[in-house]
Amino acid sequence: MSCEDQHFHSHSHGGGHGDGDGDGHSHSHQHDHSHVAPIPTNISQSLLSKIDTVHLTALNLANQSDDLQKLFKSPEDKYKLKPVIKSDCDAQLIINIPFLNASVKLFSLILRTNGDKYCPKTIKLFKNDTEVDFDTVEGKKPAFVISHPQIGVMYNDDDDDIPEVLEEEGDFVEHYLPRHIFTGVQQLTIFIENIHNEEEEDESHLHYLEIRGEYTELNKDPVIALYESAANPADHKNLTAEEYTNNFTL
């Protein structure tokens, strides 16, 4: 299938910025105008084990499909740069992330992207929508919009000295999400709409994606309750006055 066949749509634009604090991550709170300081998260809130990695899908992905699972790295592998997840025909990329038998409340997304010419800029999030594709995404209202700063790994494909591992905490950006919106999530869809350098480049690059939050296990088996539809006279003996008196005589 050609790029034109699988990815024919219009483009739109967005912008934003991020900031940082002392934990080593840059932070972004875009498009949430409540002016309430975000609640800090921690590694124990990672939802890595609750992502259904077998059923991850992506549209306009240049990589082989197995690479997509490697975007969700364990803490031990978080600094690995490869494989680089890349868009194909242009900078736009849709990633569908289902969760394993769980209803999730999302707290934040942590991204490690390219920080140079392939850096994502506008990222739209959709909740529990299984019909997001390039034919429909422009007409859908996202649950939340992230403005990703131009921060990340400064190595590109045309560099000959790309390391396997790069231990730079400042390359990671944590985007806090409105928790009241992202409750009851069973699938999260991420749409990278454009990049910072879109006039010259036509790819977006991702190195790492972490989702933090809390989850509630969904019950696989329905609870079956048996009720007596009607009383059976044979099962309910009527006591005579004498029997009643005898039963309650001390």
FIBA-720385 format. One line per 4 residues: number of its first residue (from 1); for each residue x, y, z of C-alpha. Coordinates in steps of 0.1 Angstrom, whole numbers. Example, Ala and Ser with C-alpha at 12.3 -4.5 7.8 and 13.67 -1.06 7.14 Angstrom:
2
1> 123:-45:78 | 137:-11:71
***
This chain:
250
1> 0:0:0 | 14:34:-9 | 17:63:14 | -9:82:-6
5> -34:53:-1 | -30:49:36 | -25:85:46 | -44:111:27
9> -57:140:48 | -54:177:56 | -30:193:81 | -36:218:110
13> -12:236:133 | -6:242:170 | 20:255:194 | 31:257:230
17> 60:255:255 | 71:236:286 | 89:243:318 | 110:223:343
21> 116:216:379 | 141:198:401 | 132:162:394 | 150:161:361
25> 119:161:339 | 107:190:320 | 70:196:326 | 41:208:306
29> 6:217:317 | -8:230:284 | -45:235:277 | -55:229:313
33> -65:264:325 | -75:255:361 | -43:272:374 | -40:245:400
37> -5:231:406 | -2:195:392 | 1:167:417 | 36:151:414
41> 38:115:402 | 62:87:409 | 75:56:392 | 52:33:413
45> 23:48:393 | 36:36:360 | 10:17:340 | 35:-3:320
49> 22:-37:332 | -14:-27:324 | -8:-18:287 | -19:-45:263
53> 13:-43:242 | 2:-73:220 | -27:-52:206 | -9:-19:202
57> -15:-4:168 | -3:26:149 | -11:44:117 | 15:59:94
61> 43:40:113 | 75:37:94 | 88:9:117 | 79:-27:117
65> 49:-33:140 | 70:-52:167 | 90:-20:173 | 60:-3:188
69> 61:-23:220 | 96:-12:226 | 85:24:229 | 72:14:263
73> 105:7:281 | 111:-7:315 | 129:16:340 | 161:-4:333
77> 159:4:296 | 145:39:297 | 177:55:284 | 180:33:253
81> 176:54:221 | 168:25:198 | 146:16:181 | 135:51:172
85> 98:51:165 | 92:71:133 | 63:84:112 | 62:74:76
89> 47:95:49 | 47:127:69 | 51:139:105 | 16:127:116
93> 13:95:137 | -16:78:154 | -9:53:183 | -37:33:198
97> -30:21:234 | -54:-4:249 | -52:-14:286 | -54:-50:299
101> -87:-57:316 | -86:-25:335 | -103:8:339 | -76:35:342
105> -74:70:356 | -45:88:338 | -22:111:357 | 5:120:331
109> 24:111:300 | 62:111:299 | 77:115:265 | 113:113:252
113> 112:126:217 | 137:140:192 | 147:175:203 | 159:187:170
117> 143:186:135 | 119:157:142 | 104:169:174 | 66:166:179
121> 47:198:186 | 9:193:189 | -3:161:204 | -40:153:207
125> -54:127:230 | -86:107:226 | -103:86:252 | -121:53:245
129> -125:60:208 | -117:30:186 | -125:48:154 | -98:74:152
133> -80:73:119 | -68:98:93 | -102:100:77 | -119:110:110
137> -94:126:133 | -97:161:120 | -134:161:127 | -132:147:162
141> -128:167:194 | -99:155:214 | -102:150:252 | -70:170:257
145> -44:188:236 | -7:188:246 | 18:214:233 | 51:195:234
149> 83:217:238 | 112:213:215 | 131:193:240 | 146:158:236
153> 174:138:221 | 196:159:198 | 208:130:177 | 194:124:142
157> 195:97:116 | 222:115:97 | 246:114:127 | 272:87:126
161> 278:86:163 | 243:79:177 | 249:60:211 | 229:30:221
165> 222:45:256 | 220:82:265 | 215:90:302 | 201:125:301
169> 172:131:324 | 165:165:308 | 154:148:276 | 122:135:292
173> 91:157:294 | 62:149:317 | 28:162:306 | 2:163:334
177> -33:154:324 | -67:165:339 | -76:135:360 | -113:143:360
181> -113:139:323 | -91:108:320 | -111:84:343 | -126:52:331
185> -100:49:303 | -98:15:285 | -80:29:254 | -59:59:249
189> -53:72:214 | -24:96:207 | -23:117:176 | 9:136:167
193> -5:163:145 | 27:182:136 | 63:189:145 | 83:220:153
197> 102:220:120 | 74:209:98 | 82:233:69 | 114:214:63
201> 110:179:77 | 83:153:73 | 89:128:101 | 83:127:139
205> 106:106:161 | 98:91:195 | 122:73:219 | 102:66:250
209> 66:68:263 | 55:62:298 | 19:65:312 | 13:71:348
213> -20:67:367 | -40:42:387 | -62:13:376 | -91:-8:387
217> -93:-44:375 | -124:-52:355 | -143:-83:366 | -141:-108:337
221> -169:-131:350 | -204:-117:356 | -218:-121:391 | -247:-145:390
225> -274:-141:417 | -302:-167:421 | -335:-155:433 | -366:-175:442
229> -392:-164:416 | -422:-176:435 | -428:-193:469 | -434:-230:468
233> -461:-239:493 | -445:-273:498 | -413:-256:510 | -430:-234:535
237> -449:-254:562 | -478:-236:579 | -477:-242:616 | -510:-249:633
241> -518:-229:665 | -509:-259:686 | -475:-264:668 | -468:-227:671
245> -475:-228:708 | -454:-260:714 | -424:-246:694 | -422:-215:716
249> -430:-230:750 | -401:-227:774
***
